[in-house]
């Protein structure tokens, strides 16, 4: 049943219906609304059965998002995800100028990025996630923090990343307020999430719209609005070093590839990634600096 939602969760302005979409996974019908002020598009009736939604099946690629294979990725030295991990590290290092960082990967799944960072010079990298993912990290030796421990770490991190996280959360202001509180003054928040702006006219046809798990969709102006509300200064840096690999991972994943290969390694990714970015404007999303 559609909920009576007439205000935007980000800016409290009025919203208008976008349409509905039936999930091929759950067979549920979801209703989408869009804010005319900050351009936030969101589901008014999101699923809240998080323990069932983000269970073991989800992380094994048998859940609502068949594109994620988290368990396989952390166990496979040739996983495509390594492109994303090295790209995120390159982009962040370019922004802050060092790997001598206290870094939290918020919503870090099974800790693949944390393990990569520690293997590549970031000795104080930690992960945080809830449920199955948090338990996995704790039981597999990934340096991670529980939610109570996280509350004790306010203002201590140089960098917080959220890689494909914010679209899963119905309260983006609350989430990013928590993240802002974890950063020291001058600290960096770096995220990846789909840019809804290029897909506004055909939103419900956009492949990123997976309503069981993706409940909020951001344009650059939306993120800037959220950042400003939680004490982060939005900063548009565009196509940073590292985005070749971040976009390379996204393209190959969309093509249902799972592992790095000699064939794809021969492709001109520095050019291809730019072309994909021109279409999808991945790099138009701002980063945030703690004020």
C-alpha positions in Angstrom: 0.0 0.0 0.0 1.3 3.4 -0.9 2.2 5.6 2.1 0.9 9.2 2.4 4.2 11.0 1.8 4.0 14.6 0.7 7.3 16.0 2.0 10.9 15.4 0.9 13.1 13.6 3.5 16.0 15.8 2.5 14.6 19.4 2.3 11.0 19.0 3.5 9.6 20.5 0.2 6.6 19.1 -1.6 7.0 16.0 -3.8 5.2 14.6 -6.8 4.7 11.0 -7.9 7.1 9.6 -10.5 5.4 6.3 -11.0 5.5 2.7 -9.8 7.7 -0.3 -10.4 7.2 -4.0 -9.6 10.2 -5.8 -8.3 11.0 -8.9 -10.3 12.6 -10.3 -7.1 9.9 -9.7 -4.4 6.9 -9.1 -6.7 6.1 -6.0 -4.6 5.0 -2.8 -6.1 7.0 0.3 -5.1 5.9 3.9 -5.4 8.4 6.7 -6.3 8.2 10.4 -5.4 10.5 13.2 -6.6 11.2 16.5 -4.9 10.9 19.6 -7.1 13.4 21.6 -5.0 16.4 19.3 -4.3 15.7 16.7 -6.9 15.7 13.8 -4.5 13.8 10.8 -5.8 12.8 8.1 -3.3 10.5 5.2 -2.6 7.6 6.1 -0.3 7.0 2.5 0.8 10.5 1.0 1.2 11.1 -2.5 2.6 12.1 -2.4 6.3 12.7 -6.1 6.8 16.5 -5.5 6.8 17.5 -8.8 8.5 15.7 -10.8 5.8 16.7 -8.5 3.0 20.4 -8.3 3.8 20.9 -11.9 4.9 23.5 -14.5 3.9 21.8 -15.0 0.5 22.2 -11.3 -0.4 26.0 -11.4 0.2 26.2 -14.7 -1.7 24.5 -13.1 -4.8 21.2 -15.0 -4.3 19.2 -12.0 -2.9 17.5 -8.9 -4.2 20.6 -7.8 -6.1 22.1 -10.5 -8.3 24.9 -8.2 -9.3 26.6 -8.4 -5.9 28.8 -11.3 -5.2 30.5 -10.2 -1.9 31.6 -13.5 -0.6 33.1 -14.5 -3.9 34.8 -11.1 -4.3 36.7 -11.2 -1.0 37.8 -14.8 -1.6 38.9 -14.3 -5.3 42.3 -12.6 -6.0 41.2 -11.8 -9.5 37.8 -10.3 -8.6 36.7 -7.3 -10.7 36.1 -5.5 -7.5 39.8 -4.9 -7.1 39.5 -2.3 -9.8 37.0 -0.4 -7.7 39.1 -0.7 -4.5 42.2 0.6 -6.2 40.3 3.3 -7.9 38.7 4.5 -4.6 42.2 4.6 -3.0 43.7 6.5 -5.9 40.9 9.1 -5.9 41.0 9.6 -2.1 44.8 9.8 -2.1 44.7 12.4 -4.8 42.4 14.5 -2.7 44.2 14.3 0.6 47.7 13.8 -0.6 48.8 10.9 1.7 48.1 7.3 2.7 48.9 8.1 6.4 45.2 8.2 7.3 42.7 7.0 9.8 40.0 5.7 7.3 36.6 4.3 7.9 34.7 2.4 5.2 31.1 2.9 6.3 28.7 0.3 5.1 31.7 -1.7 4.0 30.1 -5.0 3.4 32.5 -7.9 4.0 35.5 -5.6 4.3 37.1 -6.0 0.9 38.1 -2.3 0.6 39.5 -2.3 4.2 41.7 -5.4 3.4 42.8 -3.8 0.2 43.7 -0.5 1.9 45.7 -2.2 4.6 47.6 -4.2 2.0 48.4 -1.0 0.2 49.7 1.3 2.8 46.7 2.5 4.9 47.5 0.9 8.2 44.5 2.5 10.1 41.7 1.4 7.9 38.5 0.0 9.5 35.1 -1.2 8.3 31.6 -0.8 9.7 28.4 -2.6 8.8 25.4 -4.1 10.5 23.9 -7.6 10.5 25.5 -10.4 8.4 28.2 -8.2 7.0 29.3 -6.9 10.4 29.4 -10.4 11.8 31.4 -11.6 8.8 34.1 -8.9 9.2 34.4 -9.7 12.9 34.7 -13.4 12.4 37.1 -13.2 9.5 39.7 -10.9 11.1 38.8 -7.7 9.1 39.6 -4.7 11.3 36.1 -3.3 12.0 34.0 -1.5 14.5 30.7 -2.4 16.0 28.0 0.2 16.3 28.7 0.9 20.0 32.4 1.2 19.2 31.6 3.6 16.4 29.8 5.9 18.8 33.1 6.2 20.7 35.0 7.3 17.6 33.4 10.7 17.0 35.7 13.2 15.2 38.6 10.8 14.8 38.7 9.9 11.1 40.6 11.6 8.3 38.5 9.9 5.7 35.1 8.2 5.6 34.0 6.3 2.5 30.5 5.0 1.6 30.8 3.0 -1.6 27.3 2.3 -3.0 25.7 2.8 0.4 23.6 5.9 0.6 21.0 4.7 -2.0 20.1 1.9 0.5 19.0 4.2 3.3 15.6 5.9 3.7 17.0 8.7 5.9 20.0 10.2 4.0 20.3 13.2 6.2 20.4 11.0 9.3 23.0 8.7 7.8 25.3 11.5 6.5 24.9 13.3 9.8 26.4 10.2 11.5 29.2 10.1 9.0 29.9 13.8 9.4 30.2 13.3 13.1 32.9 10.7 12.7 35.2 13.0 10.7 37.7 15.3 12.2 37.6 19.0 11.0 39.0 19.1 7.5 38.3 15.4 7.0 37.0 14.0 3.7 33.8 12.1 2.9 34.0 10.2 -0.4 31.1 8.2 -1.8 29.9 6.5 -4.9 26.3 6.3 -5.9 24.4 6.5 -9.1 23.7 10.0 -10.5 20.0 10.2 -11.2 20.2 13.5 -13.2 21.0 12.0 -16.7 18.2 9.5 -16.2 15.5 11.9 -15.0 13.3 11.6 -18.1 13.4 7.8 -18.2 13.9 7.2 -14.5 11.9 4.0 -14.1 13.8 2.4 -17.0 17.2 3.2 -15.4 19.0 -0.1 -14.6 20.1 1.3 -11.2 16.5 1.4 -10.1 16.3 -1.8 -7.9 13.5 -1.0 -5.5 14.0 -3.8 -3.0 17.4 -2.3 -2.0 17.9 1.1 -3.7 15.4 3.3 -1.9 16.9 6.8 -2.6 18.3 8.4 -5.8 20.6 11.4 -5.8 21.5 14.2 -8.2 24.6 16.3 -7.5 22.4 19.1 -6.2 20.7 16.7 -3.8 24.0 15.5 -2.3 25.1 19.1 -1.9 21.9 20.0 0.0 22.4 17.0 2.3 26.1 17.8 2.9 25.3 21.4 3.8 22.8 20.3 6.4 25.2 18.0 8.2 28.3 20.2 8.3 30.1 19.1 5.1 31.3 21.5 2.4 30.4 20.1 -1.1 33.3 20.1 -3.5 33.0 19.1 -7.2 36.4 17.7 -8.3 35.2 16.0 -11.4 37.2 13.2 -13.1 39.9 12.3 -10.4 42.7 9.8 -10.9 41.2 6.5 -10.0 37.9 7.0 -11.8 39.2 5.0 -14.8 39.2 1.9 -12.5 36.0 2.7 -10.7 34.1 3.1 -13.9 35.9 0.1 -15.4 34.5 -2.0 -12.6 31.0 -0.7 -13.1 31.0 -1.4 -16.8 32.4 -4.9 -16.5 29.9 -5.7 -13.7 27.0 -4.5 -15.9 28.3 -6.9 -18.6 28.0 -9.7 -16.1 31.8 -10.3 -15.9 33.1 -11.5 -12.6 36.9 -11.7 -12.9 39.7 -9.7 -14.4 40.9 -11.1 -17.7 43.6 -10.6 -20.3 41.0 -9.7 -22.9 39.4 -6.8 -21.0 42.9 -5.6 -19.8 43.7 -4.8 -23.5 40.8 -2.4 -23.8 41.6 1.4 -23.7 39.9 2.1 -20.4 41.2 5.6 -20.0 39.1 6.5 -23.1 36.2 4.1 -22.5 35.7 5.3 -18.9 35.5 8.9 -20.1 32.8 8.0 -22.6 30.8 6.1 -20.0 31.2 9.1 -17.6 30.0 11.5 -20.3 26.8 9.4 -20.5 26.2 8.6 -16.8 28.0 11.6 -15.2 29.4 9.4 -12.4 32.1 12.0 -11.5 29.5 14.8 -11.2 28.7 13.8 -7.6 30.5 16.0 -5.1 32.7 14.9 -2.2 32.3 16.6 1.2 34.8 18.2 3.5 34.1 18.4 7.3 33.9 22.1 8.3 
